[in-house]
Amino acid sequence: MFRFIVRRLLQLIPTLFGLSLLLFIWVRRLPGGPEDAILGERATPEMRAAIRRSMGLDEPILVQYGRFVQRLLRLDLGTSSSTKRPVVEEFLERFPGTVELTITALVIAIGIGIPLGYLAARRRGRLIDHLSVGGSLVGICVPIFFLAYVLKAIFSENLGWFPSSGRQDPTIDATRITNFFVLDGLMTREWDAVADALWHLVLPGIALASIPLAIIVRITRASVLEVLNEDFVRTAEAKGLTERTVRGRHVLRNSLLPVVTSIGLLTGGLLSGAVLTETVFAFTGIGAFIYEAIGQRDYPVLLGFIMIISVVYVLVNLLVDLSYSLIDPRVRVR
């Protein structure tokens, strides 16, 4: 297992190098420039040239990239040109919110999707199967921003059951330790802060979970149907094993590999920033901030945030590979 982990970690080095190079080139190709965002459209050529010199943008592109990599290795991502704060501080302040929202969406999607997909496969052709397949199609087709607005209008503005914006009621005097509002409340035993933070996660979590839930249902159903037709399942049933043993040891475990793959990819996508969901619910995460940074041409934020998110995405896929080796030990020797 240790050798398997080391091999996967070594494979990440060229991947991250390629990501940094592509990201650096992409940001440099964006229209306009940081001097336009800082000085505005009425800046003189001399002022633009001074800004470019101060930011090192007048140097050869390879020199700029080399310095960019050096700063990455030192975890020095520069200063935001819009907020004048270090990019790392901005990220650490907003990323916990996106993580909490992602975990909420995944709990909903996995907790409902896998049992529903398995039940639909076991009841193939029956009412529950038709409802799950039809519901998954609706979940994929309905845009997240539309569902978010519907949930907000019905359950927040009309019924008043859930808050309409933010991560927590600002009137609550909550202690901040990690910026994970739920975790901070648990650590300090401020149960009102925990309950309020969870209450703020319900509606955006449901909206964000709609597409992952639909995908997990369909993949689980297809995978279970494929495994149910395998010879080893029929052999296990012919031996007289109980349904619980056949279901847990043979069917579910052997059908989890494609499901785990989809969950890993969905997790990386959700962590990259749920822009629409965070915007609708005024949720202070990284998605909306990246969107603002693009409009303001805030190069340090774009480079820093997207690079960190890329690293997180790659690490999530590493965890998926490790989960493969736990589900199917044959993967370790391939």
VEXBA-134527 format. One line per field, with one value per residue (C-alpha): z, x, y; residue in one letter. Coordinates in steps of 0.2 Angstrom, whole numbers, m for minus. Layout:
BEGIN
c3: Z / ...
c1: X / ...
c2: Y / ...
aa: A / ...
END
This chain:
BEGIN
c3: 0 / 4 / m12 / m21 / m13 / m16 / m35 / m36 / m27 / m39 / m54 / m47 / m50 / m69 / m68 / m57 / m67 / m83 / m74 / m68 / m86 / m94 / m80 / m82 / m101 / m100 / m88 / m98 / m113 / m105 / m113 / m104 / m90 / m72 / m75 / m83 / m67 / m56 / m65 / m75 / m93 / m91 / m86 / m96 / m105 / m92 / m77 / m86 / m89 / m71 / m65 / m77 / m71 / m52 / m56 / m67 / m82 / m93 / m91 / m103 / m101 / m95 / m82 / m76 / m76 / m66 / m53 / m52 / m49 / m35 / m27 / m28 / m19 / m5 / m4 / m9 / m20 / m20 / m16 / m23 / m34 / m29 / m10 / m7 / 4 / 2 / m9 / 4 / 17 / 4 / 0 / 18 / 22 / 8 / 5 / 21 / 16 / m1 / 8 / 20 / 5 / m5 / 10 / 12 / m6 / m6 / 9 / 1 / m16 / m9 / 5 / m7 / m24 / m20 / m10 / m23 / m38 / m30 / m26 / m44 / m51 / m39 / m44 / m63 / m73 / m58 / m52 / m41 / m56 / m68 / m54 / m51 / m69 / m73 / m58 / m62 / m80 / m72 / m60 / m74 / m85 / m73 / m71 / m54 / m53 / m58 / m44 / m32 / m36 / m34 / m17 / m11 / m17 / m9 / 7 / 11 / 5 / 5 / 19 / 29 / 34 / 29 / 28 / 11 / 11 / 20 / 30 / 47 / 56 / 59 / 76 / 83 / 93 / 87 / 90 / 74 / 75 / 58 / 48 / 46 / 55 / 59 / 66 / 76 / 84 / 89 / 95 / 106 / 110 / 104 / 99 / 93 / 81 / 74 / 71 / 63 / 51 / 47 / 43 / 31 / 22 / 18 / 3 / m6 / m2 / m10 / m25 / m27 / m24 / m38 / m53 / m43 / m35 / m53 / m59 / m44 / m46 / m64 / m62 / m47 / m56 / m71 / m61 / m50 / m65 / m73 / m58 / m55 / m72 / m67 / m65 / m47 / m41 / m48 / m40 / m23 / m24 / m29 / m14 / m3 / 4 / 12 / 2 / 14 / 11 / m8 / m8 / 3 / m1 / m20 / m28 / m19 / m17 / m35 / m41 / m32 / m43 / m56 / m42 / m33 / m49 / m52 / m34 / m35 / m51 / m44 / m28 / m37 / m48 / m33 / m23 / m38 / m34 / m35 / m43 / m47 / m30 / m20 / m30 / m28 / m9 / m6 / 1 / 4 / m5 / m18 / m33 / m32 / m28 / m43 / m54 / m47 / m50 / m68 / m70 / m61 / m70 / m53 / m59 / m42 / m36 / m53 / m53 / m34 / m32 / m48 / m44 / m27 / m33 / m46 / m32 / m22 / m38 / m41 / m22 / m23 / m38 / m28 / m14 / m27 / m33 / m14 / m12 / m27 / m19 / m3 / m13 / m25 / m19 / m37 / m42 / m31 / m42 / m59
c1: 0 / 14 / 23 / 6 / 4 / 22 / 20 / 3 / 11 / 26 / 14 / 6 / 22 / 22 / 3 / 4 / 19 / 8 / m7 / 4 / 11 / m6 / m14 / 0 / m2 / m21 / m21 / m8 / m19 / m34 / m40 / m34 / m22 / m19 / m14 / m31 / m39 / m28 / m27 / m43 / m46 / m39 / m22 / m7 / 5 / 19 / 7 / 4 / 23 / 26 / 14 / 20 / 38 / 32 / 23 / 37 / 26 / 39 / 51 / 53 / 38 / 50 / 57 / 39 / 35 / 50 / 46 / 28 / 34 / 46 / 32 / 21 / 34 / 35 / 16 / 17 / 3 / 4 / m8 / m25 / m26 / m44 / m45 / m26 / m25 / m14 / m22 / m18 / m29 / m43 / m43 / m42 / m56 / m68 / m63 / m71 / m88 / m86 / m80 / m95 / m107 / m98 / m99 / m118 / m121 / m111 / m120 / m137 / m132 / m123 / m135 / m150 / m142 / m133 / m148 / m160 / m150 / m148 / m166 / m171 / m159 / m166 / m184 / m180 / m196 / m207 / m213 / m198 / m187 / m197 / m198 / m179 / m174 / m187 / m182 / m163 / m167 / m176 / m162 / m149 / m159 / m165 / m151 / m144 / m147 / m166 / m168 / m159 / m171 / m186 / m180 / m176 / m193 / m203 / m195 / m186 / m196 / m214 / m214 / m199 / m193 / m175 / m163 / m161 / m143 / m126 / m118 / m124 / m135 / m124 / m132 / m125 / m109 / m100 / m82 / m71 / m56 / m55 / m68 / m78 / m93 / m101 / m84 / m80 / m97 / m94 / m77 / m83 / m100 / m110 / m124 / m135 / m121 / m120 / m139 / m139 / m124 / m132 / m149 / m140 / m133 / m149 / m156 / m139 / m134 / m150 / m148 / m130 / m134 / m147 / m135 / m123 / m138 / m145 / m128 / m125 / m142 / m140 / m122 / m127 / m142 / m132 / m117 / m128 / m138 / m122 / m116 / m132 / m130 / m112 / m109 / m102 / m118 / m129 / m117 / m118 / m137 / m136 / m126 / m140 / m131 / m143 / m149 / m140 / m123 / m126 / m131 / m117 / m102 / m105 / m116 / m113 / m94 / m91 / m103 / m94 / m79 / m88 / m98 / m83 / m75 / m90 / m91 / m72 / m75 / m90 / m81 / m67 / m80 / m90 / m74 / m69 / m82 / m101 / m102 / m121 / m127 / m115 / m121 / m140 / m138 / m125 / m114 / m96 / m86 / m73 / m84 / m92 / m75 / m66 / m80 / m78 / m59 / m61 / m72 / m59 / m44 / m37 / m22 / m15 / m32 / m35 / m18 / m18 / m36 / m36 / m19 / m24 / m41 / m31 / m20 / m36 / m44 / m28 / m28 / m46 / m42 / m28 / m40 / m51 / m36 / m33 / m51 / m50 / m36 / m47 / m62 / m53 / m35 / m31 / m28 / m13 / m3 / m8
c2: 0 / 12 / 9 / 12 / 29 / 34 / 30 / 40 / 55 / 55 / 55 / 71 / 81 / 82 / 84 / 100 / 107 / 106 / 114 / 128 / 131 / 131 / 142 / 154 / 155 / 157 / 171 / 180 / 179 / 187 / 203 / 219 / 218 / 221 / 239 / 242 / 235 / 245 / 262 / 262 / 267 / 285 / 279 / 287 / 276 / 281 / 275 / 259 / 256 / 259 / 247 / 234 / 236 / 235 / 219 / 212 / 211 / 219 / 204 / 189 / 177 / 163 / 174 / 178 / 159 / 155 / 168 / 162 / 144 / 150 / 159 / 144 / 133 / 146 / 148 / 166 / 169 / 188 / 202 / 204 / 220 / 223 / 220 / 223 / 208 / 193 / 180 / 166 / 175 / 178 / 159 / 153 / 165 / 159 / 141 / 134 / 140 / 131 / 115 / 115 / 118 / 104 / 91 / 95 / 92 / 76 / 70 / 73 / 66 / 50 / 47 / 47 / 42 / 26 / 18 / 24 / 18 / 1 / 0 / 5 / m9 / m22 / m17 / m15 / m11 / m7 / 10 / 15 / 12 / 23 / 36 / 36 / 36 / 50 / 60 / 59 / 65 / 80 / 83 / 84 / 95 / 108 / 122 / 124 / 143 / 140 / 127 / 138 / 153 / 141 / 134 / 152 / 159 / 145 / 140 / 156 / 171 / 163 / 151 / 158 / 141 / 144 / 159 / 166 / 171 / 170 / 157 / 162 / 174 / 189 / 193 / 176 / 180 / 164 / 161 / 159 / 147 / 138 / 148 / 131 / 138 / 121 / 114 / 130 / 128 / 110 / 114 / 128 / 119 / 134 / 124 / 138 / 143 / 125 / 124 / 141 / 136 / 120 / 128 / 140 / 125 / 117 / 126 / 129 / 111 / 104 / 115 / 110 / 92 / 91 / 86 / 75 / 66 / 62 / 56 / 45 / 37 / 33 / 26 / 16 / 9 / 4 / m3 / m14 / m20 / m25 / m34 / m43 / m52 / m58 / m77 / m75 / m67 / m81 / m94 / m85 / m86 / m104 / m108 / m102 / m87 / m74 / m59 / m48 / m57 / m57 / m39 / m32 / m43 / m47 / m34 / m18 / m19 / m24 / m11 / 3 / 7 / 17 / 25 / 30 / 37 / 48 / 54 / 59 / 69 / 77 / 82 / 90 / 100 / 105 / 111 / 121 / 133 / 133 / 150 / 150 / 143 / 154 / 169 / 166 / 163 / 176 / 162 / 168 / 155 / 154 / 153 / 170 / 178 / 170 / 177 / 194 / 192 / 188 / 204 / 215 / 206 / 202 / 191 / 186 / 180 / 171 / 162 / 158 / 152 / 142 / 134 / 129 / 122 / 112 / 105 / 101 / 93 / 82 / 77 / 72 / 60 / 53 / 49 / 41 / 30 / 25 / 20 / 9 / m1 / m3 / m8 / m19 / m24 / m30 / m12 / m10 / m22 / m15
aa: M / F / R / F / I / V / R / R / L / L / Q / L / I / P / T / L / F / G / L / S / L / L / L / F / I / W / V / R / R / L / P / G / G / P / E / D / A / I / L / G / E / R / A / T / P / E / M / R / A / A / I / R / R / S / M / G / L / D / E / P / I / L / V / Q / Y / G / R / F / V / Q / R / L / L / R / L / D / L / G / T / S / S / S / T / K / R / P / V / V / E / E / F / L / E / R / F / P / G / T / V / E / L / T / I / T / A / L / V / I / A / I / G / I / G / I / P / L / G / Y / L / A / A / R / R / R / G / R / L / I / D / H / L / S / V / G / G / S / L / V / G / I / C / V / P / I / F / F / L / A / Y / V / L / K / A / I / F / S / E / N / L / G / W / F / P / S / S / G / R / Q / D / P / T / I / D / A / T / R / I / T / N / F / F / V / L / D / G / L / M / T / R / E / W / D / A / V / A / D / A / L / W / H / L / V / L / P / G / I / A / L / A / S / I / P / L / A / I / I / V / R / I / T / R / A / S / V / L / E / V / L / N / E / D / F / V / R / T / A / E / A / K / G / L / T / E / R / T / V / R / G / R / H / V / L / R / N / S / L / L / P / V / V / T / S / I / G / L / L / T / G / G / L / L / S / G / A / V / L / T / E / T / V / F / A / F / T / G / I / G / A / F / I / Y / E / A / I / G / Q / R / D / Y / P / V / L / L / G / F / I / M / I / I / S / V / V / Y / V / L / V / N / L / L / V / D / L / S / Y / S / L / I / D / P / R / V / R / V / R
END
